[in-house]
Amino acid sequence: MDIRKIVDRLEKLEAKARDKKQYELEDSIGILIEDIIESDLNEERKFRKEVSEYIDDKIEKELVRRAYASGSMAQA
């Protein structure tokens, strides 16, 4: 299930708890929503970092391959 859908469902529960004046439940749901969003953002940062490192590695290998093929690596 998509995190947006989960957060949306939790926000609806949070609103119902607020309407019923169940403030502890409302607060707990709010904290859960924040935790889910924070976790998702952290996972996205890790994924972006891994992708960036992978791309950098591929570019570096391609540059070395081209330098070697052109002979400029041998001259160095």
Secondary structure, DSSP 8 states (H G I E B T S, - for coil): --HHHHHHHHHHHHHHHHHTT-HHHHHHHHHHHHHHHHHHHHHHHHHHHHHHHHHHHHHHHHHHHHHHHHTHHHH-
